[in-house]
Amino acid sequence: MQTAKVKVKDMVSSAKEKAKEATASAQGEAGEATAATHGEKEMAKEEERARKAQASADKHQEKAEHRADAAAAGRHGTTRVPLSGPHGHHGAPAADSAYPATEKHPAYI
């Protein structure tokens, strides 16, 4: 279920990026159209490239946040099981007074 949520969030981030890129393109074209000199046109192109690069960086940042959120939510507050130790054994069994302590089992003597 987590991967489906992450995929949907990633698709939303991609859609946001495409919208930002379209806006950057429109603003760049408008800037080029209103530019009077060659230098102003180059400046408009650079601003458009910078806006598109920022949109892409924002998308990648959001995707990384989605992965981090999914990793944190997937644990549900559980702790890790240690790789050494008794693993669920609760110490030595209590001595039973019905059977005396011997070195070997009575059937094998």
C-alpha positions in Angstrom: 0.0 0.0 0.0 2.8 2.4 0.8 4.3 2.0 -2.7 1.0 3.0 -4.3 0.8 6.1 -2.2 4.4 7.0 -3.1 3.7 6.5 -6.8 0.7 8.7 -6.6 2.6 11.4 -4.8 5.4 11.1 -7.4 2.9 11.5 -10.2 1.5 14.7 -8.5 5.1 16.0 -8.2 5.7 15.3 -11.9 2.5 17.1 -12.8 3.6 20.1 -10.8 6.9 20.1 -12.5 5.3 20.0 -15.9 3.0 23.0 -15.0 6.0 24.9 -13.7 8.0 24.2 -16.9 5.0 25.3 -19.0 4.8 28.5 -17.0 8.6 29.1 -17.4 8.3 28.5 -21.1 5.5 31.0 -21.4 7.3 33.6 -19.4 10.5 33.0 -21.4 8.7 33.5 -24.7 7.0 36.6 -23.4 10.4 37.9 -22.2 11.9 37.2 -25.6 9.0 38.9 -27.4 9.3 42.0 -25.3 13.1 42.2 -25.4 14.5 45.0 -27.4 18.1 43.9 -27.6 20.0 40.6 -28.2 21.3 40.7 -24.6 17.7 40.9 -23.2 16.7 38.0 -25.3 19.6 35.9 -24.0 18.7 36.9 -20.4 15.1 35.8 -21.0 16.4 32.4 -22.3 18.7 32.0 -19.2 15.8 32.8 -16.9 13.6 30.2 -18.6 16.3 27.6 -18.3 16.9 28.5 -14.6 13.1 28.2 -13.9 12.9 24.8 -15.6 16.0 23.5 -13.7 14.5 24.7 -10.4 11.2 22.9 -11.2 13.1 19.7 -11.8 15.1 20.1 -8.6 11.9 20.7 -6.7 10.4 17.5 -8.2 13.4 15.4 -7.1 13.4 17.0 -3.6 9.7 16.1 -3.2 10.3 12.6 -4.5 13.0 12.1 -1.9 10.7 13.4 0.8 8.0 10.9 -0.3 10.6 8.1 0.1 11.6 9.3 3.5 8.0 9.6 4.7 7.2 6.1 3.4 10.2 4.6 5.1 9.3 6.3 8.4 5.7 5.3 8.2 6.5 1.7 7.2 8.1 1.0 10.6 5.1 1.9 12.8 7.3 2.6 15.7 8.7 -0.9 16.0 12.2 -1.6 17.2 14.7 -3.8 15.6 15.4 -7.3 16.8 19.0 -7.6 18.1 21.2 -10.0 16.1 22.8 -11.5 19.2 21.4 -12.5 22.6 18.9 -15.0 23.8 16.3 -14.4 21.1 13.2 -14.9 23.2 14.6 -17.3 25.7 13.8 -16.2 29.2 16.7 -17.6 31.2 17.3 -21.1 32.5 14.3 -23.2 33.4 13.4 -23.4 37.1 14.5 -26.6 39.0 11.6 -29.0 39.5 11.5 -30.4 43.0 10.0 -33.7 41.8 13.2 -34.6 40.0 16.6 -34.4 41.8 19.4 -32.7 40.0 21.8 -35.4 38.6 24.7 -35.2 36.2 23.0 -37.6 33.7 19.5 -38.6 33.1 18.4 -41.6 35.2 17.5 -43.6 32.1 21.0 -43.4 30.7 22.9 -44.4 33.9 
